[in-house]
Amino acid sequence: MKLPRDLSGAQLAKALARIGYSTTRQTGSHLRLTIASPSEHHVTIPLHDPLRVGTLAAILADVADHQEMTRDELLDRLFG
């Protein structure tokens, strides 16, 4: 699946909330999301509109690695 090109940081945070991530803090224009299971994992998302493609790809790769799935599987769960 192709990466969305017009996704904002707030939209990504909302999509990640569907798989269990919750906002733990905000510093300036960055959100920190945390999930507790299967192990604790933190990801920082800039609240830019739109997110740069490389930034989005790096965040999704990190989350997919922690969730033990491919990036395409994660994209299907988040946006499919």
trRosetta pair geometry for C-beta under 8 A, 3 or more apart (Angstrom, degrees):
i j d omega theta_ij theta_ji phi_ij phi_ji
1 72 5.1 134 16 -141 88 80
1 75 4.3 -160 79 106 134 140
1 76 6.3 166 -23 -59 150 75
1 79 7.7 165 155 73 147 113
1 80 7.2 -96 -98 -77 159 104
3 53 6.0 115 101 -148 144 90
3 56 5.8 128 -171 110 129 128
3 57 6.2 -60 -87 -76 155 85
3 60 7.5 -160 -114 13 108 157
3 75 7.4 -114 -98 -108 54 136
4 7 4.3 86 99 -39 121 113
4 56 7.5 -121 63 -178 77 158
4 79 6.5 -170 -40 -118 126 166
5 50 6.9 41 148 152 52 163
5 53 6.8 -19 -120 -83 71 105
6 50 5.0 -109 -148 -92 39 143
7 11 5.2 -130 -161 83 77 127
7 12 5.7 82 156 -56 119 94
7 50 5.9 86 56 -154 38 100
7 51 5.6 -28 90 27 86 109
7 56 6.3 98 67 -113 126 141
8 11 4.7 98 54 5 79 102
8 12 7.1 -143 95 -4 43 86
8 47 7.4 23 166 -168 95 57
8 48 7.0 -150 -151 100 69 42
8 49 3.9 -7 -115 -106 110 87
8 50 5.9 -96 -79 -115 56 52
8 51 6.6 136 -144 -25 21 84
9 12 5.7 -54 -149 37 34 111
9 13 6.4 36 153 -21 66 104
9 31 6.8 154 157 15 115 113
9 45 4.8 149 -159 150 98 101
9 46 5.2 -122 -89 98 144 48
9 47 4.1 -138 78 -114 140 34
9 48 5.4 90 -26 33 117 52
9 49 7.0 -96 12 -62 80 65
9 51 5.7 118 -65 -70 70 106
10 13 5.7 -51 -147 35 33 113
10 14 6.5 34 153 -19 64 105
10 47 6.0 47 -49 -141 81 92
10 49 7.6 -13 16 -75 100 106
11 14 5.7 -53 -149 36 32 113
11 15 6.4 33 152 -19 65 105
12 15 5.6 -54 -147 37 33 111
12 16 6.3 30 155 -17 67 106
12 45 5.7 -167 93 -148 122 142
12 51 6.5 25 -25 -25 141 150
12 56 7.1 -146 -92 -124 144 92
12 59 7.0 44 173 112 146 152
13 16 5.8 -55 -145 39 30 109
13 17 6.5 42 150 -30 62 101
13 21 7.6 -118 -156 107 61 122
13 23 6.6 34 -172 -73 127 104
13 31 5.4 10 -96 84 141 160
13 33 6.2 -176 -134 -65 86 131
13 45 5.5 -170 -68 71 94 156
14 17 5.6 -46 -154 22 32 118
14 18 7.6 41 147 -25 57 94
15 18 5.9 -44 -168 16 40 115
15 19 8.0 15 146 -1 62 99
15 78 4.3 57 169 -166 120 102
15 79 6.6 -12 -136 -62 141 77
16 19 6.1 -63 -160 42 46 98
16 21 4.0 -17 144 45 103 138
16 33 5.7 50 112 163 141 167
16 43 7.4 -123 -153 67 161 138
16 45 7.8 -166 9 -48 148 147
16 63 6.8 -111 -121 -121 115 154
16 78 7.1 -8 -71 -117 51 120
17 20 7.7 -177 -166 39 33 8
17 21 5.7 -90 -85 73 41 76
17 22 6.5 73 -123 -93 86 53
17 23 7.9 -26 -85 -25 111 82
17 33 7.8 -118 -70 -138 70 129
18 77 7.7 -180 106 150 116 87
18 78 6.9 144 59 -124 126 59
19 35 7.8 -30 113 -99 83 144
19 67 7.2 -18 160 -103 140 145
19 77 6.2 61 -79 138 125 129
19 78 7.0 -57 -23 -82 123 81
20 35 4.9 70 115 -131 103 114
20 36 8.0 -112 162 32 115 69
20 37 7.2 -81 174 55 152 87
21 33 4.1 33 171 166 119 123
21 34 6.7 144 -151 66 74 21
21 35 4.9 -63 -91 -58 64 98
21 43 7.1 -38 -134 39 143 115
21 63 7.9 -54 -54 -126 140 123
22 33 6.6 154 73 -152 21 78
22 34 6.3 -35 62 62 73 73
22 35 7.5 122 11 -86 72 56
23 26 6.9 -1 -176 -49 120 94
23 31 5.6 -64 -127 -166 104 114
23 32 7.2 102 -156 73 61 52
23 33 5.9 -48 -92 -98 48 71
24 32 5.2 -56 59 100 96 99
24 33 6.9 138 3 -130 87 20
24 34 4.5 38 -34 2 132 120
24 42 7.5 -62 28 -122 142 101
25 31 7.8 165 90 -156 43 52
25 32 5.0 10 56 43 81 115
26 30 7.0 166 -154 86 62 46
26 31 5.3 -26 -102 -103 86 65
26 32 7.3 -161 -79 14 38 75
27 30 5.6 -13 66 63 79 97
27 32 7.5 36 5 -19 97 108
29 46 6.1 29 124 -161 95 77
29 47 4.7 -126 -175 48 75 99
29 48 7.1 68 155 -59 125 68
30 44 5.5 8 177 -177 118 104
30 45 6.8 157 -158 78 68 39
30 46 5.4 -40 -100 -101 80 55
30 47 6.7 -149 -85 -5 26 85
31 44 7.1 163 83 -154 46 55
31 45 4.9 -14 60 60 97 94
31 47 6.2 90 -19 -57 98 99
32 42 5.9 -9 -173 -167 101 107
32 43 7.4 159 -154 80 55 37
32 44 5.3 -26 -99 -99 72 76
32 45 7.9 171 -87 19 25 71
33 42 7.1 151 80 -155 47 55
33 43 5.2 -17 61 62 97 88
33 44 7.8 175 19 -88 72 26
33 45 6.4 29 -7 -3 112 114
34 40 6.7 -12 -169 -162 103 87
34 41 7.0 159 -150 81 57 47
34 42 5.2 -20 -97 -99 82 74
34 43 8.0 174 -79 21 39 65
35 40 7.3 170 87 -142 52 41
35 41 5.2 -4 54 54 94 95
35 66 7.7 133 58 132 128 138
36 40 5.6 -12 -128 -94 49 74
39 66 7.9 -123 63 -161 90 98
41 63 7.8 126 136 -118 140 59
41 66 4.5 70 -119 -155 161 154
43 59 6.0 95 -176 -151 125 89
43 62 5.9 147 -110 104 112 130
43 63 6.1 -11 -68 -70 158 94
45 51 7.9 -56 -165 -99 90 134
45 59 6.3 61 -98 -126 85 150
46 51 6.8 137 69 -116 96 91
46 55 6.7 -40 28 180 119 150
48 51 5.6 117 75 -93 101 53
48 52 7.4 9 93 -16 148 76
48 55 7.9 54 45 81 133 162
51 55 5.2 -125 178 85 98 117
51 56 4.6 113 113 -60 128 100
51 59 7.9 -53 -178 14 152 139
52 55 4.4 86 63 7 90 108
52 56 6.9 -164 87 -7 44 86
53 56 5.7 -56 -147 39 31 111
53 57 6.1 33 155 -21 66 108
54 57 5.6 -52 -143 36 30 113
54 58 6.3 31 157 -19 64 106
55 58 5.9 -57 -150 35 28 110
55 59 6.5 26 155 -17 64 107
56 59 5.9 -56 -147 37 30 109
56 60 6.2 24 158 -13 66 111
57 60 6.0 -59 -144 42 27 107
57 61 6.1 30 156 -22 64 109
57 71 7.9 9 -152 -146 71 149
58 61 5.7 -53 -144 35 28 112
58 62 6.4 30 156 -20 62 106
59 62 5.9 -58 -153 35 29 111
59 63 6.4 23 154 -13 65 108
60 63 5.8 -55 -143 41 33 108
60 64 5.9 34 157 -20 67 109
60 71 5.5 75 135 -143 111 99
60 74 6.0 159 -168 103 93 139
60 75 7.0 28 -159 -66 141 85
61 64 5.8 -54 -140 39 27 111
61 65 6.3 32 157 -22 62 107
61 71 6.0 -28 -91 -86 63 119
62 65 5.9 -55 -150 33 26 112
62 66 6.6 21 154 -14 62 107
63 66 5.8 -58 -150 39 32 108
63 67 6.1 18 157 -8 68 113
63 74 6.2 126 103 -150 105 150
64 67 5.9 -63 -140 48 29 103
64 69 5.4 -98 -157 78 79 74
64 70 6.2 -13 -175 153 132 17
64 71 4.7 -91 -45 -85 169 55
64 73 7.2 123 -138 62 108 90
64 74 4.3 -106 -90 -25 96 144
65 68 7.5 24 179 -76 31 40
67 74 6.5 122 61 -93 142 109
69 73 4.1 -107 169 85 117 134
69 74 5.6 142 94 -52 117 83
69 77 7.9 53 108 -7 163 136
70 73 4.7 100 55 5 79 101
70 74 7.1 -142 96 -3 44 86
71 74 5.6 -55 -151 38 35 113
71 75 6.3 38 151 -21 68 104
72 75 5.6 -49 -145 35 33 113
72 76 6.5 37 154 -20 64 102
73 76 5.7 -53 -152 34 32 113
73 77 6.6 29 152 -16 64 105
74 77 5.7 -56 -150 37 33 110
74 78 6.1 21 157 -11 68 112
75 78 5.9 -62 -140 44 29 104
75 79 5.7 -35 -178 38 68 107
75 80 6.8 92 126 -41 65 99
76 79 7.4 -78 -117 60 14 66
76 80 3.7 9 -158 -24 57 150
77 80 6.7 17 -32 27 15 111
